[in-house]
């Protein structure tokens, strides 16, 4: 697992693997950033007690970025997905 740097919610609270490999017929943005592959359900269950636990952690991660000045308050909702 990557450590350090600015940890955005999808990296801090993963439910997908970001392999960096574009999917089939990728758009330009997908060619630059790759694709997302869902984690297996048993792995997600091992990481989070419940859906609510995962969502709470995700929201906390977004709020932390804003409070640290690494994201704008106006972007909080976009960070939360």
C-alpha contacts under 8 A as a table, 3 or more apart, distances in Angstrom:
res1	aa1	res2	aa2	distance
4	X	7	X	7.26
6	X	70	X	7.76
7	X	11	X	6.04
7	X	12	X	5.67
8	X	11	X	5.52
8	X	12	X	6.01
8	X	61	X	7.02
8	X	62	X	7.05
8	X	65	X	7.51
8	X	79	X	7.87
9	X	12	X	4.90
9	X	13	X	5.59
9	X	14	X	7.60
9	X	58	X	5.45
9	X	59	X	7.68
9	X	61	X	5.32
9	X	62	X	5.89
9	X	79	X	7.03
9	X	80	X	7.45
10	X	13	X	5.40
10	X	14	X	5.17
10	X	15	X	7.42
10	X	16	X	7.84
10	X	58	X	7.54
11	X	14	X	5.38
12	X	58	X	7.59
12	X	61	X	6.94
13	X	54	X	7.11
13	X	57	X	6.64
13	X	58	X	5.77
13	X	61	X	7.79
14	X	17	X	7.25
15	X	38	X	6.12
15	X	39	X	5.56
15	X	44	X	6.33
16	X	36	X	5.80
16	X	37	X	5.25
16	X	38	X	4.16
16	X	39	X	4.92
17	X	36	X	5.64
17	X	37	X	5.13
17	X	38	X	6.21
17	X	39	X	6.25
18	X	34	X	7.08
18	X	35	X	6.08
18	X	36	X	4.82
18	X	37	X	6.54
19	X	34	X	6.74
19	X	35	X	6.62
19	X	36	X	6.87
19	X	37	X	7.66
20	X	33	X	5.96
20	X	34	X	3.98
20	X	35	X	5.99
20	X	36	X	7.99
21	X	31	X	7.72
21	X	33	X	7.84
21	X	34	X	4.54
21	X	35	X	5.87
22	X	26	X	6.01
22	X	30	X	5.72
22	X	31	X	5.27
22	X	32	X	7.89
22	X	33	X	7.39
22	X	34	X	4.16
22	X	35	X	5.22
23	X	26	X	5.59
23	X	30	X	7.45
23	X	34	X	6.98
23	X	35	X	5.78
26	X	29	X	7.76
26	X	30	X	5.39
26	X	31	X	5.95
27	X	30	X	5.19
27	X	31	X	6.27
28	X	31	X	5.05
28	X	32	X	6.46
29	X	32	X	5.13
29	X	33	X	6.20
29	X	34	X	7.96
30	X	33	X	5.09
30	X	34	X	4.90
30	X	35	X	6.35
31	X	34	X	5.58
39	X	43	X	6.35
39	X	44	X	6.43
40	X	43	X	5.36
40	X	44	X	6.50
41	X	44	X	5.11
41	X	45	X	6.11
42	X	45	X	5.00
42	X	46	X	6.18
43	X	46	X	5.01
43	X	47	X	6.32
44	X	47	X	5.12
44	X	48	X	6.17
45	X	48	X	5.41
45	X	49	X	6.51
45	X	50	X	7.27
46	X	49	X	7.39
48	X	51	X	7.23
48	X	53	X	6.01
48	X	54	X	5.68
49	X	53	X	5.91
49	X	54	X	7.60
50	X	53	X	5.05
50	X	54	X	6.44
51	X	54	X	5.16
51	X	55	X	6.21
52	X	55	X	5.04
52	X	56	X	5.97
53	X	56	X	5.11
53	X	57	X	6.21
54	X	57	X	5.22
54	X	58	X	6.14
55	X	58	X	4.98
55	X	59	X	6.09
56	X	59	X	5.18
56	X	60	X	6.09
57	X	60	X	5.01
57	X	61	X	6.11
58	X	61	X	5.12
58	X	62	X	6.43
58	X	80	X	6.73
59	X	62	X	5.14
59	X	63	X	6.13
59	X	80	X	5.78
60	X	63	X	5.00
60	X	64	X	5.99
61	X	64	X	5.09
61	X	65	X	6.46
62	X	65	X	5.30
62	X	66	X	6.57
62	X	76	X	6.22
62	X	79	X	5.75
62	X	80	X	6.12
63	X	66	X	5.16
63	X	67	X	6.16
63	X	76	X	6.80
64	X	67	X	5.03
64	X	68	X	6.02
65	X	68	X	5.19
65	X	69	X	6.31
65	X	70	X	5.08
65	X	71	X	5.51
66	X	69	X	5.13
66	X	70	X	5.79
66	X	71	X	4.71
66	X	72	X	5.72
66	X	73	X	5.75
66	X	76	X	6.96
67	X	70	X	7.59
68	X	71	X	7.73
69	X	72	X	6.88
71	X	75	X	6.67
71	X	76	X	7.51
72	X	75	X	5.26
72	X	76	X	6.85
73	X	76	X	5.26
74	X	77	X	7.28
75	X	78	X	5.24
75	X	79	X	6.19
76	X	79	X	5.12
76	X	80	X	6.31
77	X	80	X	5.07
77	X	81	X	6.49
78	X	81	X	5.18
